[in-house]
Amino acid sequence: MAKALVLHEIKPYGDFSGISLDDIPLGEPGDGEVRLKVSAFSLNYGDFELFANKYTFDLTLPARIGGECSGVVDAIGPGVRNVKPGDMVCTLPSFYDGYGVNGEYAIFPAEYLASYPDNLSVEEACCIWVAYLTAYIAFIEVAKVLAEDYVLITAASSSAGMAAMELCRMIGAKTIGTSRTSDKRQYLLDSGFDFVIAQDEDEMSASIMEFSAGQGARIIYDPIGGKIMQDYADGFAHGAIILLYGGMDQSPTILPEIEMTQKAAWLHTFSTFNYIGDKELLSRGVEYVLNAVQAGKLKPSVGAVYPLSDYLQAFRDQFDAKSRRGKIVIRP
């Protein structure tokens, strides 16, 4: 038997009472599957929407949860050729219904595993793929970021925000990060952002236009939605693309239609899961991110690390996000 987090009941967004830490059979990998001894797993905001049945895909209850971990291959099923027992690997984003990894052991499809460089800890290794592969697809494949671009990244201190900033910095684009208050301003600047806006204290659009010398932000990377789009709408560059990839603000998102029309801006409701079925694109993304991580150009940011028994506190701290620095990780 092994301990694992299991979702038994759909609850409202931010309510984790439908999850419990259960003893489950270890299980044997089937065709194309491997069994992992999980070293560490990380938390993602998308999980919270999934728990509330508001995500890109659904879970069949009761369900193992979590799609991002590092671990050691413990056993392989028939047909597996890309890994062998003893390999240190981490999981790629996937439609993981039936394959949750939040626990001591996990069974996972071998095609959605990747090795990681030995300059990373197991905590760092479990923080690579959701953040960096999402940023790669958004900025390289979809928005095609350029060195002359100004990029607005809301919820900048999140792991996704940090990954976006690092990738844009590799290209040479200028990054504008946002946080609710000025408490994180210096932290974000020290982390590599070129400019920081405190949403509750600064006038967003005016600040964007001032920093960009009137050019505006061509790419907006926004996991918040809700009313914030109205706050940055006058900061669009001509031809701006809004990559809306989350709904942290649970209120309806009202599009700034006039401002978007004036600047020929367009909204792309973005999810990594709309692209991972493209094997060639996925391969390009994995190669790009691994090369950058190996070269030290991308460095996963790990925040607090919790034992498995403290999973509820980890979820609450991730959800609250006020004092978080880096990605929250759980070590089984």
MODA-V96123 format. One record per pair of residues at least 12 apart in sequence whose C-alpha atoms are under 10 Angstrom apart, sorted by the first residue. I is the first residue (numbers start at 1). J is the second residue. D is the distance in whole Angstrom. If there is no record, write none. Layout:
# MODA-V96123
I:J:D / I:J:D
This chain:
# MODA-V96123
1:22:10 / 1:23:6 / 1:24:5 / 1:25:5 / 1:26:5 / 1:27:9 / 1:104:10 / 1:105:9 / 2:22:8 / 2:23:5 / 2:24:5 / 2:25:6 / 2:26:6 / 2:27:9 / 2:103:8 / 2:104:6 / 2:105:7 / 2:106:9 / 3:20:10 / 3:21:6 / 3:22:5 / 3:23:5 / 3:24:6 / 3:25:9 / 3:26:9 / 3:102:9 / 3:103:6 / 3:104:6 / 3:105:8 / 3:106:10 / 3:308:9 / 3:309:10 / 3:332:9 / 4:20:8 / 4:21:6 / 4:22:5 / 4:23:6 / 4:24:7 / 4:25:10 / 4:26:10 / 4:64:7 / 4:65:8 / 4:100:9 / 4:101:8 / 4:102:6 / 4:103:4 / 4:104:6 / 4:105:8 / 4:106:8 / 4:308:9 / 4:332:9 / 5:19:7 / 5:20:6 / 5:21:5 / 5:22:6 / 5:23:9 / 5:24:10 / 5:63:9 / 5:64:6 / 5:65:6 / 5:66:8 / 5:100:8 / 5:101:8 / 5:102:6 / 5:103:6 / 5:104:9 / 5:308:9 / 5:311:9 / 6:18:8 / 6:19:6 / 6:20:6 / 6:21:6 / 6:22:7 / 6:23:10 / 6:24:9 / 6:61:9 / 6:62:7 / 6:63:5 / 6:64:5 / 6:65:6 / 6:66:9 / 6:100:9 / 6:102:8 / 6:103:9 / 7:19:4 / 7:20:7 / 7:21:9 / 7:22:10 / 7:51:7 / 7:59:9 / 7:60:9 / 7:61:7 / 7:62:6 / 7:63:5 / 7:64:6 / 7:65:7 / 7:100:10 / 8:20:8 / 8:51:10 / 8:60:9 / 8:61:6 / 8:62:5 / 8:63:7 / 8:64:9 / 9:51:8 / 9:52:9 / 9:61:7 / 9:62:7 / 9:63:9 / 10:50:9 / 10:51:6 / 10:52:5 / 10:53:7 / 10:59:10 / 10:61:9 / 10:62:10 / 11:48:10 / 11:50:10 / 11:51:7 / 11:52:5 / 11:53:8 / 12:48:9 / 12:49:9 / 12:51:8 / 12:52:5 / 12:53:9 / 12:54:10 / 13:48:6 / 13:49:6 / 13:50:9 / 13:51:7 / 13:52:5 / 13:53:9 / 13:54:9 / 13:248:10 / 13:250:9 / 13:319:10 / 14:48:6 / 14:49:8 / 14:51:8 / 14:52:8 / 14:315:9 / 14:316:8 / 14:319:7 / 14:320:9 / 15:48:9 / 15:51:8 / 15:52:8 / 15:315:10 / 15:316:9 / 15:319:10 / 16:48:8 / 16:51:8 / 16:52:9 / 16:311:10 / 16:312:7 / 16:315:8 / 16:316:8 / 17:312:9 / 18:51:8 / 18:52:10 / 18:62:10 / 19:51:9 / 19:62:9 / 19:63:9 / 19:64:9 / 19:65:9 / 19:311:10 / 19:312:9 / 20:311:9 / 20:312:9 / 21:102:10 / 21:103:8 / 21:308:9 / 21:309:8 / 21:311:9 / 21:312:10 / 22:64:10 / 22:103:9 / 23:103:10 / 23:104:10 / 24:64:10 / 24:103:10 / 24:105:10 / 25:105:10 / 26:104:9 / 26:105:7 / 26:106:8 / 26:107:9 / 27:105:9 / 27:106:8 / 27:107:8 / 28:75:8 / 28:76:8 / 28:77:8 / 28:106:10 / 28:107:8 / 29:74:10 / 29:75:7 / 29:76:6 / 29:77:5 / 29:78:8 / 29:106:9 / 29:107:6 / 29:108:8 / 29:109:9 / 29:110:10 / 30:76:8 / 30:77:5 / 30:78:7 / 30:79:9 / 30:80:10 / 30:107:9 / 30:108:9 / 30:109:9 / 31:76:9 / 31:77:5 / 31:78:5 / 31:79:6 / 31:80:7 / 31:109:9 / 31:110:9 / 32:76:8 / 32:77:6 / 32:78:6 / 32:79:5 / 32:80:5 / 32:81:9 / 32:82:10 / 32:108:9 / 32:109:6 / 32:110:6 / 32:111:8 / 33:75:9 / 33:76:6 / 33:77:5 / 33:78:8 / 33:79:8 / 33:80:7 / 33:99:10 / 33:107:7 / 33:108:6 / 33:109:4 / 33:110:5 / 33:111:8 / 33:112:10 / 34:72:10 / 34:73:7 / 34:74:7 / 34:75:6 / 34:76:4 / 34:77:6 / 34:78:9 / 34:80:8 / 34:83:9 / 34:84:9 / 34:85:9 / 34:106:8 / 34:107:6 / 34:108:6 / 34:109:6 / 34:110:6 / 34:111:10 / 34:113:9 / 35:71:9 / 35:72:9 / 35:73:6 / 35:74:5 / 35:75:5 / 35:76:6 / 35:77:8 / 35:85:9 / 35:105:7 / 35:106:6 / 35:107:4 / 35:108:6 / 35:109:9 / 35:110:9 / 36:69:9 / 36:70:9 / 36:71:6 / 36:72:5 / 36:73:5 / 36:74:5 / 36:75:7 / 36:76:9 / 36:85:9 / 36:86:9 / 36:87:10 / 36:88:9 / 36:89:9 / 36:90:9 / 36:91:10 / 36:101:9 / 36:104:9 / 36:105:6 / 36:106:5 / 36:107:6 / 36:108:8 / 37:69:10 / 37:70:9 / 37:71:5 / 37:72:5 / 37:73:6 / 37:74:6 / 37:75:9 / 37:86:10 / 37:88:10 / 37:101:10 / 37:103:9 / 37:104:6 / 37:105:5 / 37:106:7 / 37:107:9 / 37:332:9 / 38:69:7 / 38:70:6 / 38:71:4 / 38:72:7 / 38:73:9 / 38:74:9 / 38:88:10 / 38:89:10 / 38:90:9 / 38:101:7 / 38:102:8 / 38:103:7 / 38:104:5 / 38:105:5 / 38:106:7 / 38:107:10 / 38:122:10 / 38:126:10 / 38:331:8 / 38:332:7 / 39:69:7 / 39:70:6 / 39:71:5 / 39:72:7 / 39:88:9 / 39:89:10 / 39:90:9 / 39:103:9 / 39:104:8 / 39:105:9 / 39:121:10 / 39:122:6 / 39:123:8 / 39:125:10 / 39:126:9 / 39:330:9 / 39:331:6 / 39:332:7 / 40:68:9 / 40:69:6 / 40:70:5 / 40:71:7 / 40:90:9 / 40:101:9 / 40:102:9 / 40:103:9 / 40:104:9 / 40:121:10 / 40:122:6 / 40:123:6 / 40:124:9 / 40:125:8 / 40:126:6 / 40:127:9 / 40:305:9 / 40:306:10 / 40:307:10 / 40:308:10 / 40:329:7 / 40:330:6 / 40:331:5 / 40:332:6 / 41:66:8 / 41:67:8 / 41:68:6 / 41:69:4 / 41:70:6 / 41:71:9 / 41:90:9 / 41:91:10 / 41:101:7 / 41:102:6 / 41:103:8 / 41:104:10 / 41:122:9 / 41:123:7 / 41:124:10 / 41:125:9 / 41:126:6 / 41:127:8 / 41:305:10 / 41:308:10 / 41:328:9 / 41:329:6 / 41:330:5 / 41:331:7 / 41:332:8 / 42:66:8 / 42:67:9 / 42:68:6 / 42:69:6 / 42:70:9 / 42:101:10 / 42:102:8 / 42:123:8 / 42:124:9 / 42:125:10 / 42:126:6 / 42:127:6 / 42:128:10 / 42:130:10 / 42:302:9 / 42:305:9 / 42:314:10 / 42:327:7 / 42:328:6 / 42:329:4 / 42:330:6 / 42:331:9 / 43:66:7 / 43:67:9 / 43:68:8 / 43:69:9 / 43:102:9 / 43:126:9 / 43:127:9 / 43:130:10 / 43:159:10 / 43:311:10 / 43:314:8 / 43:315:8 / 43:318:7 / 43:319:10 / 43:327:7 / 43:328:6 / 43:329:6 / 43:330:8 / 44:66:8 / 44:67:9 / 44:68:9 / 44:127:9 / 44:130:8 / 44:131:9 / 44:158:9 / 44:159:9 / 44:160:9 / 44:315:9 / 44:318:8 / 44:319:9 / 44:327:8 / 44:328:8 / 44:329:10 / 45:158:9 / 45:159:10 / 45:160:10 / 45:223:9 / 45:246:8 / 45:247:9 / 45:248:8 / 45:315:10 / 45:318:8 / 45:319:7 / 46:66:10 / 46:130:10 / 46:223:10 / 46:245:9 / 46:246:7 / 46:247:9 / 46:248:9 / 46:271:10 / 47:65:8 / 47:66:7 / 47:67:9 / 47:315:10 / 48:248:10 / 48:315:9 / 48:318:10 / 48:319:8 / 49:246:9 / 49:247:8 / 49:248:9 / 50:65:9 / 50:66:10 / 51:65:9 / 54:247:10 / 55:246:9 / 55:247:10 / 55:271:10 / 56:95:9 / 56:271:8 / 56:272:9 / 56:273:7 / 56:274:8 / 57:95:7 / 57:96:9 / 57:97:8 / 57:273:9 / 58:95:9 / 58:96:9 / 58:97:7 / 59:95:9 / 59:96:8 / 59:97:5 / 59:98:8 / 59:99:10 / 59:100:10 / 60:97:7 / 60:98:7 / 61:97:9 / 61:98:9 / 62:98:9 / 63:96:10 / 63:97:7 / 63:98:6 / 63:99:8 / 63:100:7 / 64:96:9 / 64:97:8 / 64:98:6 / 64:99:6 / 64:100:4 / 64:101:7 / 64:102:7 / 64:103:9 / 64:106:9 / 65:96:8 / 65:97:8 / 65:98:8 / 65:99:7 / 65:100:4 / 65:101:6 / 65:102:6 / 65:103:9 / 66:93:10 / 66:96:8 / 66:97:9 / 66:99:8 / 66:100:5 / 66:101:5 / 66:102:5 / 66:103:9 / 67:90:10 / 67:91:7 / 67:92:8 / 67:93:6 / 67:94:7 / 67:95:8 / 67:96:6 / 67:97:9 / 67:99:8 / 67:100:6 / 67:101:6 / 67:102:8 / 67:108:9 / 67:126:10 / 67:129:10 / 67:130:9 / 68:90:7 / 68:91:5 / 68:92:7 / 68:93:7 / 68:94:9 / 68:96:10 / 68:100:9 / 68:101:7 / 68:102:8 / 68:125:9 / 68:126:6 / 68:127:7 / 68:128:9 / 68:129:8 / 68:130:7 / 69:89:9 / 69:90:6 / 69:91:6 / 69:92:9 / 69:100:10 / 69:101:7 / 69:102:8 / 69:103:9 / 69:106:9 / 69:113:10 / 69:122:9 / 69:123:9 / 69:124:10 / 69:125:8 / 69:126:5 / 69:127:8 / 69:128:9 / 69:129:9 / 69:329:9 / 69:330:9 / 69:331:10 / 70:88:7 / 70:89:6 / 70:90:4 / 70:91:7 / 70:92:10 / 70:101:9 / 70:113:9 / 70:114:9 / 70:115:9 / 70:116:9 / 70:121:9 / 70:122:6 / 70:123:8 / 70:124:9 / 70:125:6 / 70:126:5 / 70:127:8 / 70:128:10 / 70:331:10 / 71:86:9 / 71:87:8 / 71:88:6 / 71:89:6 / 71:90:6 / 71:91:9 / 71:101:10 / 71:104:10 / 71:105:9 / 71:106:9 / 71:115:10 / 71:122:8 / 71:123:10 / 71:125:9 / 71:126:8 / 72:84:9 / 72:85:7 / 72:86:6 / 72:87:6 / 72:88:5 / 72:89:6 / 72:90:8 / 72:105:10 / 73:85:5 / 73:86:5 / 73:87:5 / 73:88:7 / 73:89:7 / 73:90:10 / 73:105:10 / 73:106:10 / 73:107:10 / 73:110:10 / 74:86:6 / 74:87:8 / 74:88:10 / 74:105:9 / 74:106:10 / 74:107:10 / 75:107:9 / 76:107:9 / 76:108:10 / 76:109:10 / 76:110:8 / 77:107:10 / 77:109:10 / 77:110:9 / 79:110:9 / 80:109:9 / 80:110:7 / 80:111:9 / 81:110:8 / 81:111:10 / 82:110:7 / 82:111:8 / 82:113:9 / 82:114:9 / 82:115:10 / 83:110:7 / 83:111:9 / 83:113:8 / 83:114:9 / 83:115:9 / 87:114:10 / 87:115:8 / 87:116:10 / 88:113:10 / 88:114:9 / 88:115:6 / 88:116:7 / 88:117:9 / 88:118:9 / 88:122:9 / 88:125:10 / 89:113:6 / 89:114:6 / 89:115:4 / 89:116:6 / 89:117:9 / 89:122:9 / 89:125:8 / 89:126:9 / 90:112:9 / 90:113:6 / 90:114:6 / 90:115:6 / 90:116:7 / 90:122:9 / 90:125:7 / 90:126:6 / 90:127:9 / 90:128:8 / 90:129:8 / 91:108:8 / 91:109:9 / 91:110:9 / 91:111:9 / 91:112:6 / 91:113:5 / 91:114:6 / 91:115:9 / 91:125:9 / 91:126:8 / 91:127:10 / 91:128:9 / 91:129:7 / 91:130:9 / 92:109:10 / 92:110:10 / 92:111:9 / 92:112:5 / 92:113:6 / 92:114:7 / 92:126:10 / 92:128:9 / 92:129:6 / 92:130:7 / 92:133:8 / 92:276:9 / 92:282:9 / 92:286:9 / 93:112:7 / 93:113:9 / 93:129:7 / 93:130:6 / 93:131:10 / 93:133:8 / 93:134:9 / 93:272:8 / 93:273:7 / 93:276:7 / 93:282:10 / 94:108:10 / 94:109:9 / 94:111:10 / 94:112:7 / 94:113:10 / 94:130:10 / 94:272:9 / 94:273:7 / 94:276:7 / 94:277:9 / 95:112:10 / 95:273:7 / 95:276:9 / 95:277:10 / 96:108:8 / 96:109:9 / 96:112:10 / 102:308:9 / 102:311:10 / 102:330:8 / 102:331:10 / 102:332:8 / 103:308:7 / 103:330:9 / 103:331:9 / 103:332:6 / 104:308:9 / 104:331:9 / 104:332:5 / 105:332:9 / 111:279:10 / 112:276:10 / 112:282:10 / 114:129:9 / 114:286:8 / 114:287:10 / 114:290:9 / 115:286:10 / 115:290:9 / 116:128:9 / 116:290:7 / 116:293:9 / 116:294:8 / 117:290:8 / 117:291:9 / 117:293:8 / 117:294:6 / 117:295:10 / 118:294:9 / 119:293:9 / 119:294:7 / 119:295:10 / 119:296:9 / 119:299:10 / 120:293:9 / 120:294:9 / 120:296:10 / 120:299:9 / 120:300:9 / 121:300:10 / 121:302:10 / 122:329:10 / 122:331:9 / 123:300:9 / 123:301:9 / 123:302:7 / 123:303:9 / 123:305:8 / 123:327:9 / 123:328:9 / 123:329:7 / 123:330:8 / 123:331:8 / 124:299:8 / 124:300:5 / 124:301:7 / 124:302:6 / 124:303:10 / 124:327:9 / 124:329:9 / 125:299:10 / 125:300:8 / 125:302:10 / 126:300:9 / 126:302:9 / 126:327:10 / 126:329:8 / 126:330:10 / 127:159:8 / 127:160:10 / 127:299:9 / 127:300:6 / 127:301:8 / 127:302:7 / 127:326:9 / 127:327:7 / 127:328:9 / 127:329:8 / 128:159:9 / 128:163:9 / 128:289:8 / 128:290:9 / 128:293:9 / 128:298:9 / 128:299:8 / 128:300:6 / 128:301:9 / 129:163:10 / 129:285:10 / 129:286:8 / 129:289:8 / 129:290:10 / 129:300:10 / 130:159:9 / 130:160:8 / 130:163:10 / 130:272:8 / 131:158:9 / 131:159:6 / 131:160:5 / 131:161:8 / 131:162:8 / 131:163:6 / 131:164:8 / 131:272:10 / 131:300:9 / 131:327:10 / 132:159:9 / 132:160:7 / 132:161:10 / 132:162:9 / 132:163:6 / 132:164:7 / 132:166:9 / 132:167:8 / 132:285:9 / 132:286:9 / 132:288:10 / 132:289:7 / 132:290:10 / 132:293:10 / 132:298:8 / 132:299:10 / 132:300:9 / 133:160:10 / 133:163:9 / 133:164:10 / 133:272:8 / 133:276:10 / 133:282:8 / 133:284:10 / 133:285:6 / 133:286:7 / 133:288:9 / 133:289:7 / 133:290:10 / 134:160:8 / 134:163:9 / 134:164:9 / 134:245:9 / 134:270:9 / 134:271:8 / 134:272:5 / 134:273:9 / 134:275:10 / 134:276:10 / 134:285:9 / 135:160:7 / 135:161:9 / 135:162:10 / 135:163:7 / 135:164:5 / 135:165:9 / 135:166:9 / 135:167:7 / 135:168:9 / 135:221:9 / 135:272:9 / 135:285:10 / 135:289:10 / 136:163:9 / 136:164:8 / 136:167:7 / 136:168:10 / 136:272:10 / 136:282:10 / 136:284:9 / 136:285:6 / 136:286:9 / 136:288:8 / 136:289:8 / 137:270:10 / 137:271:9 / 137:272:7 / 137:275:8 / 137:276:9 / 137:281:8 / 137:282:9 / 137:284:10 / 137:285:7 / 138:164:9 / 138:219:10 / 138:221:8 / 138:243:7 / 138:245:9 / 138:268:10 / 138:270:8 / 138:271:9 / 138:272:8 / 139:151:10 / 139:164:8 / 139:167:8 / 139:168:8 / 139:171:10 / 139:219:8 / 139:221:9 / 139:243:9 / 140:167:9 / 140:168:9 / 140:171:10 / 140:285:9 / 140:288:10 / 141:275:10 / 141:281:8 / 141:284:10 / 141:285:9 / 142:241:10 / 142:243:9 / 142:268:9 / 142:270:9 / 143:218:9 / 143:219:7 / 143:220:10 / 143:240:9 / 143:241:7 / 143:242:9 / 143:243:8 / 143:268:10 / 144:219:9 / 145:167:10 / 145:168:7 / 145:171:8 / 145:172:9 / 145:173:7 / 145:218:9 / 145:219:8 / 146:168:8 / 146:171:7 / 146:172:7 / 146:173:6 / 146:174:10 / 146:218:10 / 146:219:10 / 147:168:8 / 147:169:9 / 147:170:9 / 147:171:6 / 147:172:4 / 147:173:4 / 147:174:8 / 148:171:9 / 148:172:7 / 148:173:6 / 148:174:8 / 148:218:10 / 149:168:9 / 149:171:10 / 149:172:8 / 149:173:5 / 149:174:6 / 149:175:9 / 149:212:9 / 149:215:9 / 149:216:9 / 149:217:7 / 149:218:6 / 149:219:8 / 149:237:9 / 150:168:9 / 150:172:10 / 150:173:6 / 150:174:5 / 150:175:6 / 150:176:7 / 150:194:10 / 150:208:9 / 150:211:9 / 150:212:7 / 150:215:8 / 150:216:7 / 150:217:5 / 150:218:6 / 150:219:7 / 150:220:9 / 150:236:10 / 150:237:9 / 151:164:9 / 151:165:9 / 151:168:8 / 151:173:7 / 151:174:6 / 151:175:5 / 151:176:6 / 151:177:8 / 151:194:10 / 151:208:10 / 151:212:10 / 151:216:9 / 151:217:5 / 151:218:6 / 151:219:5 / 151:220:6 / 151:221:8 / 151:237:10 / 151:240:10 / 151:241:10 / 152:164:10 / 152:165:9 / 152:174:9 / 152:175:6 / 152:176:5 / 152:177:6 / 152:178:8 / 152:195:9 / 152:196:9 / 152:197:10 / 152:208:8 / 152:216:9 / 152:217:6 / 152:218:8 / 152:219:6 / 152:220:5 / 152:221:6 / 152:222:8 / 152:232:9 / 152:235:9 / 152:236:9 / 152:242:9 / 153:165:8 / 153:175:7 / 153:176:6 / 153:177:5 / 153:178:6 / 153:179:9 / 153:193:9 / 153:196:9 / 153:197:10 / 153:217:10 / 153:219:8 / 153:220:6 / 153:221:5 / 153:222:6 / 153:223:9 / 153:243:10 / 154:176:8 / 154:177:6 / 154:178:5 / 154:179:7 / 154:180:9 / 154:196:10 / 154:197:9 / 154:199:9 / 154:220:8 / 154:221:6 / 154:222:5 / 154:223:7 / 154:224:7 / 154:225:9 / 154:228:9 / 155:177:7 / 155:178:6 / 155:179:6 / 155:180:8 / 155:199:10 / 155:221:9 / 155:222:7 / 155:223:7 / 155:224:7 / 155:248:9 / 155:321:10 / 156:175:10 / 156:176:8 / 156:177:5 / 156:178:5 / 156:179:6 / 156:180:10 / 156:184:9 / 156:185:10 / 156:188:7 / 156:193:9 / 156:196:9 / 156:197:10 / 156:221:9 / 156:222:9 / 156:223:10 / 157:177:8 / 157:178:8 / 157:179:7 / 157:184:8 / 157:185:10 / 157:187:9 / 157:188:7 / 157:191:9 / 157:321:9 / 157:322:10 / 157:323:9 / 157:324:8 / 157:325:7 / 157:326:7 / 157:327:9 / 158:179:10 / 158:223:10 / 158:301:9 / 158:318:9 / 158:321:8 / 158:324:8 / 158:325:8 / 158:326:7 / 158:327:7 / 158:328:10 / 159:300:8 / 159:301:7 / 159:302:8 / 159:303:9 / 159:324:10 / 159:325:8 / 159:326:6 / 159:327:5 / 159:328:9 / 160:221:9 / 160:222:10 / 160:223:9 / 160:326:9 / 160:327:9 / 161:177:8 / 161:178:9 / 161:193:10 / 161:221:8 / 161:222:9 / 161:223:9 / 161:326:10 / 162:177:9 / 162:188:9 / 162:191:8 / 162:192:9 / 162:193:9 / 162:298:10 / 162:299:10 / 162:300:9 / 162:301:8 / 162:325:10 / 162:326:8 / 162:327:10 / 163:298:8 / 163:299:8 / 163:300:8 / 163:301:9 / 164:221:8 / 165:177:8 / 165:188:10 / 165:191:9 / 165:192:7 / 165:193:7 / 165:194:9 / 165:298:10 / 166:191:9 / 166:192:7 / 166:193:9 / 166:297:8 / 166:298:6 / 166:299:8 / 166:300:10 / 167:289:9 / 167:292:9 / 167:297:8 / 167:298:7 / 168:193:10 / 169:192:8 / 169:193:8 / 169:194:9 / 169:297:9 / 169:298:10 / 170:292:9 / 170:297:7 / 170:298:9 / 173:194:9 / 174:192:10 / 174:193:8 / 174:194:6 / 174:195:8 / 174:211:10 / 174:212:9 / 174:217:9 / 175:192:8 / 175:193:6 / 175:194:5 / 175:195:7 / 175:196:9 / 175:217:9 / 175:219:10 / 175:220:10 / 176:188:10 / 176:189:10 / 176:193:6 / 176:194:6 / 176:195:5 / 176:196:6 / 176:197:7 / 176:207:10 / 176:208:8 / 176:211:9 / 176:212:9 / 176:217:9 / 176:220:9 / 177:189:9 / 177:192:10 / 177:193:6 / 177:194:8 / 177:195:6 / 177:196:5 / 177:197:6 / 177:198:9 / 177:199:10 / 177:221:10 / 178:193:10 / 178:195:9 / 178:196:6 / 178:197:5 / 178:198:6 / 178:199:6 / 178:200:10 / 178:202:10 / 178:204:9 / 178:222:10 / 179:196:8 / 179:197:6 / 179:198:5 / 179:199:6 / 179:200:8 / 179:201:10 / 179:322:9 / 180:197:8 / 180:198:5 / 180:199:5 / 180:200:6 / 180:201:8 / 180:202:10 / 180:322:9 / 181:197:8 / 181:198:5 / 181:199:6 / 181:200:6 / 181:201:7 / 181:202:9 / 181:322:10 / 182:196:8 / 182:197:8 / 182:198:5 / 182:199:8 / 182:200:9 / 182:201:7 / 182:202:9 / 183:198:8 / 183:322:9 / 183:323:9 / 184:196:9 / 184:197:10 / 184:198:9 / 184:322:9 / 184:323:9 / 184:324:10 / 184:325:9 / 185:197:8 / 185:198:7 / 187:325:9 / 188:325:10 / 191:301:10 / 194:211:9 / 195:207:9 / 195:208:9 / 195:211:7 / 195:212:10 / 196:208:9 / 196:211:10 / 199:228:8 / 199:231:8 / 199:232:10 / 203:231:8 / 203:232:9 / 204:228:9 / 204:230:10 / 204:231:6 / 204:232:5 / 204:233:9 / 204:234:9 / 204:235:8 / 205:217:10 / 205:230:9 / 205:231:6 / 205:232:5 / 205:233:7 / 205:234:5 / 205:235:4 / 205:236:8 / 206:231:10 / 206:232:8 / 206:234:8 / 206:235:7 / 207:232:9 / 207:235:8 / 208:232:8 / 208:234:9 / 208:235:6 / 208:236:9 / 208:237:10 / 209:232:10 / 209:234:8 / 209:235:6 / 209:236:8 / 209:237:9 / 210:235:9 / 212:235:9 / 212:237:9 / 214:235:8 / 214:236:10 / 214:237:8 / 215:235:8 / 215:236:8 / 215:237:6 / 215:238:8 / 216:232:10 / 216:233:10 / 216:234:8 / 216:235:5 / 216:236:5 / 216:237:4 / 216:238:8 / 216:240:9 / 216:263:10 / 217:232:9 / 217:233:10 / 217:234:10 / 217:235:6 / 217:236:5 / 217:237:5 / 217:238:8 / 217:239:9 / 217:240:7 / 217:241:9 / 217:242:10 / 218:235:9 / 218:236:6 / 218:237:5 / 218:238:7 / 218:239:7 / 218:240:4 / 218:241:6 / 218:242:8 / 218:263:10 / 218:265:9 / 219:236:8 / 219:237:8 / 219:239:9 / 219:240:6 / 219:241:5 / 219:242:6 / 219:243:7 / 219:265:10 / 220:232:9 / 220:235:10 / 220:236:8 / 220:237:10 / 220:240:8 / 220:241:6 / 220:242:5 / 220:243:6 / 220:244:8 / 220:267:9 / 221:241:9 / 221:242:6 / 221:243:5 / 221:244:6 / 221:245:7 / 221:246:10 / 221:270:9 / 222:242:7 / 222:243:6 / 222:244:5 / 222:245:6 / 222:246:7 / 222:247:9 / 222:248:10 / 222:269:10 / 222:270:10 / 223:243:8 / 223:244:6 / 223:245:5 / 223:246:4 / 223:247:6 / 223:248:6 / 223:249:9 / 223:270:9 / 224:244:8 / 224:245:8 / 224:246:6 / 224:247:5 / 224:248:5 / 224:249:5 / 224:250:8 / 224:251:10 / 224:253:9 / 225:244:7 / 225:245:8 / 225:246:7 / 225:247:5 / 225:248:7 / 225:249:6 / 225:250:8 / 225:251:8 / 225:252:8 / 225:253:6 / 225:254:9 / 225:255:10 / 226:246:10 / 226:247:7 / 226:248:8 / 226:249:5 / 226:250:7 / 226:251:5 / 226:252:5 / 226:253:4 / 226:254:7 / 226:255:9 / 227:249:8 / 227:250:10 / 227:251:8 / 227:252:8 / 227:253:6 / 227:254:7 / 227:255:9 / 227:256:10 / 228:249:9 / 228:253:8 / 228:254:9 / 229:242:9 / 229:244:10 / 229:253:8 / 229:254:8 / 229:255:7 / 229:256:7 / 230:253:9 / 230:254:8 / 230:255:7 / 230:256:6 / 230:257:10 / 230:259:9 / 231:256:9 / 232:256:9 / 232:259:10 / 233:255:9 / 233:256:6 / 233:257:9 / 233:258:9 / 233:259:6 / 233:260:7 / 233:263:10 / 233:265:10 / 234:256:9 / 234:258:10 / 234:259:6 / 234:260:9 / 234:262:10 / 234:263:9 / 235:259:9 / 235:263:10 / 236:259:8 / 236:260:8 / 236:262:9 / 236:263:7 / 236:264:9 / 236:265:7 / 237:260:10 / 237:263:7 / 237:264:9 / 237:265:8 / 238:260:9 / 238:261:10 / 238:262:8 / 238:263:5 / 238:264:6 / 238:265:7 / 239:260:9 / 239:261:10 / 239:262:10 / 239:263:6 / 239:264:5 / 239:265:5 / 239:266:7 / 240:260:8 / 240:263:7 / 240:264:7 / 240:265:4 / 240:266:6 / 240:267:9 / 241:260:10 / 241:264:9 / 241:265:6 / 241:266:5 / 241:267:6 / 241:268:7 / 242:260:10 / 242:265:8 / 242:266:6 / 242:267:5 / 242:268:6 / 242:269:8 / 242:270:9 / 243:266:9 / 243:267:6 / 243:268:5 / 243:269:6 / 243:270:6 / 243:271:9 / 244:267:7 / 244:268:6 / 244:269:5 / 244:270:6 / 244:271:8 / 245:268:8 / 245:269:6 / 245:270:5 / 245:271:6 / 245:272:9 / 246:269:8 / 246:270:8 / 246:271:8 / 248:319:9 / 255:267:9 / 300:326:8 / 300:327:8 / 301:325:8 / 301:326:5 / 301:327:6 / 301:328:9 / 302:324:10 / 302:325:8 / 302:326:5 / 302:327:5 / 302:328:6 / 302:329:7 / 303:324:7 / 303:325:5 / 303:326:4 / 303:327:5 / 303:328:5 / 303:329:7 / 304:317:9 / 304:318:10 / 304:324:8 / 304:325:8 / 304:326:8 / 304:327:7 / 304:328:5 / 304:329:6 / 304:330:9 / 305:327:9 / 305:328:6 / 305:329:5 / 305:330:6 / 305:331:7 / 306:328:8 / 306:329:6 / 306:330:5 / 306:331:6 / 306:332:9 / 307:329:9 / 307:330:6 / 307:331:5 / 307:332:6 / 308:329:10 / 308:330:6 / 308:331:6 / 308:332:5 / 309:330:9 / 309:331:9 / 309:332:8 / 310:330:8 / 310:331:10 / 311:329:10 / 311:330:7 / 311:331:10 / 311:332:10 / 314:328:7 / 314:329:8 / 314:330:8 / 315:328:9
